[in-house]
């Protein structure tokens, strides 16, 4: 699926041709769009159960909002796939299929799902069902993706503790318990990560930065490229003061309590969280792929309903129209739309301003909008919607 692909959905009355025949009307649309501007195909739309005019106007508004919601859901599921696959465009494209078909094939061979969305049900019921399904996909994918990210971040934190420098990493595998004063009523050992270039200053001053530091108690525990870790013993009642002064000197006090088997416990925790992360990665990917497929199907079914409802509102009864889909590009779409506007502007009656030769003015100041469409979409003389995938 190319990001440069754009789809146009439209319906026109069969009266655009003298024969009033749908095939002739579709040929007329194809000729008007012209092959260099896009490929035109018939788009099957069932005949739904029509209610009152007031109900149709209300449903047109609801469908406009629902289509915006569907577009948002498809976008958010796509973002989840992008996140889970770390932006790998080739893999993302493989995931973005509809019923295991490329999107273009699904649209070209589209047929209304009569089992799931029975056409003999009231349009209002179909709208409610589609809305609930879209919301469910949104909630499910968002929840699973959030769960995966939480575990992923936890794993990253644990891994940093295993591989970071002595100012940040876990000390369970670094500190020998024999280097610590334990179970003393008065004394306490502090572990301090000192920037390597400050070790001389540290050794000269640590005994005097706070009261009652045990002289010559600084013991080298470990070192890396950035820090040297020392154990320093103080009297407990001045421990807090020593920690504050250490920070003021840009030394990093490390909070550490020796636990028997702590190193093994940390390794097990990393493995457990790593296993959870791998499991959730797979679950999120599968749900994202399924969710994207289902969200696109819902979106297209909503769009079909929009075309149908707007067709009834525009052209009235009895229903005699042809629906088409145009596969094009953003640049070609503008030319196709311009050709269609010029050819079929007469369907709008007096809605468009015209010049002396009867041609539609390109910059019509009347700013007319379709009554049934949300968001004040630009008025067209015929039923017209655009569709793009990010």
N, C-alpha and C positions, 0 to 999 in steps of 0.2 A: 504493500500500500504506500503509494508515494504521498509525501506531505504536500506535494504540489498539485494534488488532485482535489477538485471541487465538484460537488454534485448539485444540480438544480432540480427541484421537484416542482412540477406545474400541472395545472389542469385548465383546459379551455372547453367551451361548449362545442359540440360537433357542428354547430351552425357556422363555424368559420369556413366550411366548405359547402358548396351547393348541394352535394349528395347527402349531407348530414350523416355520413358514414364514419365510424371511428377510425378505420384504416386510412381513409382519405385525410381525415383530420390530423392523424399522426404523421402522414407524409408531408402535409402542409407545414407542420411544426418543424420537421426535419429540414425541409427546404429553407425555412425562415432562419433557423439557427445557423445553417450551412455547415458542411462537414469540417471545414477548417477551424470552426469554433467549438466543436464538441460532438460526441456521439449520442444520438437520441434513441431511447428504447421505450417501449410501452411499459407502464407501471400498473400492475393490477390492483384495483381497490374494490373491496366488497361493497355491497349495498347494505348499509347499516340501518338499524331501526331509528327512524327519525321522529323526534318529539315535536314540541311546540317551537315557535320562532323564538320566544323568550329563552327557552331552554337551550336552543342552539347558540344564541348570542352568549349566554353564560358559559357554555361548554367551550366555545371558541377562546374565550379569555382563559379558562382553566387549562386548556391544552397548550396555550402559549406559555404559561408559567411552567407547566409540566415539562414541556420540551426544553426549556432553559435548565430545569433541574436535571433532566436526563443528560444534557450536554455536560453539565457540571460533574455528574457522577462518572461519566465516561472519562472525563479529564482527570479526575482524582484517582480512579483505578489505574489509568495510564501512568500517573505520577508514582503510584505504589510499585508498579512493574518496573519503572525506571529506577526507583530506589533499590528494589530488591536485586536487580540485575546490574546495579552500579553503572547505569548509563550505557550499557553495551547495546548499541542501536540494532545490530544484526539480530541479537537474541530477543530484544524487545519486539521487533517486527514479527518474529516467529510466534510470539505469544499472542499477538493481536490478530486473532482470527475469529470468525463467527461460525459456530457449529463446525469448527475445523476447516472452514473455507476462508480464502482471502475475502476481505470486505467487499471488494469490487464484484467478485463472483456472487456473494450473498445478495448484493443489491440487484444485480442483473437477473438473478433467478428467484427473486423474492416472491414469496406467497404468504398470505395472511395465515397465522397459526389458528386455525379454526377450532382445534381441540382445546387449546388453552384460553383463547379469547373468542368465545362464540359470538358470531356476528349478529345473532338474533337477540342478544342481550341489549338492554338500553345503553346508549353511549355513556351515560353517567356512571353506570356500573363498571364499564370497561376502563374509564378514566380512573376510578378509585382503585381498581385492581392493578393497573399499570403503575400508579403512584406508589402503592404499597410495595410492589416488587422493586421499584427503583430505590426506594428508601431502605429496604432490607439489604440490597446489595451494597449500598453506600455504608450502612452501619457495619455489616459483616466484614467488608474489606478494610475499612478504617480501623475497626477493633483489632483484627488480626495483625495488620501492619504495625499498629501501635505496640501490640504485645511483642512482636518480633524486634522492633527497635529498642524496647526496654531491655530485652535480654541481650541484644547485640551490644548495647552500651555497657551493661553490667559486665559482659565478657571482656570488652575493651579495657574497662577499669581494672579488672582482675589481671589481665595480661600486662597492663602497664606496671602493675605492682610487682610482676615477676621480672620485668625487663628494664624498668626505669633506673635512674641513678639513685644513689644512697639517700638523697633527700626525699624521694617519693616511693621507692619500691618497698615491698614487704621485707621485713627483716627476719622473718621466721627461719630462713635458710642461711642467714648471715651471722647472727649473734650466738655466741657460745654462752650457755647459761652460767658457766663458771666465771664469766666476766661481770656478772651482775651481783649486787648485794640483794639478797632476798630474805623475806621474813624477818626483817630487822625492825625493832620498835622505833629507832631513831634515825637510821640512815636510809638513803634512797639513791639508786643509780639512775643517771640520766644519760640518754644517748643523744649525741649532738652531731649533725652532719655539717662539717665546716668546709667552705669552699677551699679547694686545694691551695690557692695562692695565699690564703689567710692562716695556714696552719702554724706558722711561726708566731704570729701575733696571738693566736689562740693559746698556744702553750705558755706564752709569757704572761697572759692576762687572765686566764680562766679562774685562777685561784682567788682573784680579788674583785671580780665583778659583782659579787654578792657575799653577804656574811656566811661563814661556817661552811665553806667548800673544803672538803678534805684535801689537804696538800698532797701533791704528786699523785693524785688519784686518776688523772687522765690516762686512759688505756686505749691504745690503737686497736680498733675492732676490725675495720676493713677500709679499703680505699678503691676509688675508680678514677676515671679521667677527670671528673668534675669535683668530687667531694671526698673528704676523709671522715670516717665515722669514729668518734671517740666515746668512751664511757667515762662519765665523771660522777663522783659520789659527793653528795651534800647531806646536811642534816635536813630532815623532812620539813621542819618548821620554816625553812628558808627556800624550799624547793621552788615555790611559785616565783619568788623574786629572781632566782637563778634563771628560770625559763624566760622571764620577761627581758632580763638583761642580755641573754643569749640572742634573742630575736633582735634586740636593738643593735647588736654587733653583727647582724646579718648571718648568724649561725642558725641552723635549722634544728630545733628540738624535735626528736622523733618520739611519738607516743608508742611505747612498746611494753607488752607484758608477756613474759615467757609462758608458753603453754606446751605441755608435753605432747609431742606428736603434731605440733602446729604446722610444720612443714608439709607433712603428709596430708593433713586436712586441707590445706590450701591447694595442693595439687589435685586432690579429689574434687574440690569445689570448681576449679578451672575446668576439669574434665566434664563435670555434671552440667555446668552452664554452657560449655561448648557443645555438648550433646543436645541441649535444649535449643541452642541457637541454630544448629543444623536442621533439627526437626521443624522448627518454626519457619525457617527459610523455605523449606520444601512446601509446607502447608500454605504459607503466604503466596508463594509463586503459583501453586495450583489454584488457590482461591482467586488470585488476581487474574489469571488467564480465563477462568470460568466466568468471573464477575464481569470482565471486559466484554466477553462474548454476549452474555445475557443483557448487560446494560445497553449495548449497541442494538440488540434485537428489540428491546423495550423502546428505545429512542425511535427506531424506524416505525414501529407500530403506532407510537404516539404521533409521529409525523403523518402517517397514513390517515389517522383520524382527523388531524388538522386539515389536511387537503380535502377530505370528504366534507367536513362540517363547513369549511369556508366555501367549498363548491356549491353546497346547497344554499348558503346565504347569498352568494354572488349570482348564481344562475337560476335559482329557483327550481320548482318542480314542473313537469316530471323530469327526472334526472336523465340528462343526455349529454355526456361529457367524455373527454378522453384525458387520461392522466399519463404523464411522461416523466422520465428521468433523463437528465443530460449529464454525461460524464465529460468534464472539461477541466480547465485550469483557471486559477484566479484571473489571469489576464484575458484568456479567451471568454470567460464567463461574462465579463463586462461587455464584450462585443456581442455575445449571444443575447444578453439581456436588452441591449440597445436595439438589436434587430427585432426582437419580439415586441418591445414597446412600440416601435414604429409601425409594425404590421398590425398589431391588435389593440392599439390605443382606442379605437372606436368603441370597444367594449365598455369603456369607462364613461361613455356619454359625455357629459360636460365637466367631468372631474379634472381633466387636463387642460391647461392653457394651450392655445394653438396659434400658429402664425397665420398670415393671410392665405397661404396655400393649404391650410388645414393640417399642417404637420405639427407634431407635439413639440412644444418648446422644451429645450434641454434643461433650462434652469427655471422651472415653473415655480413661482413664488407662493402658490396657493397652499403648499405644505399640507396636503390632504393625507389623512391616515386611515387605515382600515379599522373600522369600528370594533371588529372582533379580535384584533391582534394586540397582544401585550407589548409594551415598550414603544409604542408609537412608530411601528415599522413604516418604511417608505411605501406609499401607496403604489400599487400596480394595477393595471387594467384587467388583470387575470390573476388566478391563484398561483402564487409563486413563493417558494422557500428555498433557501440555500443550506448546504450541509458540507462541513469540512471536519477532518479528523486531525488532531495535533500529532 
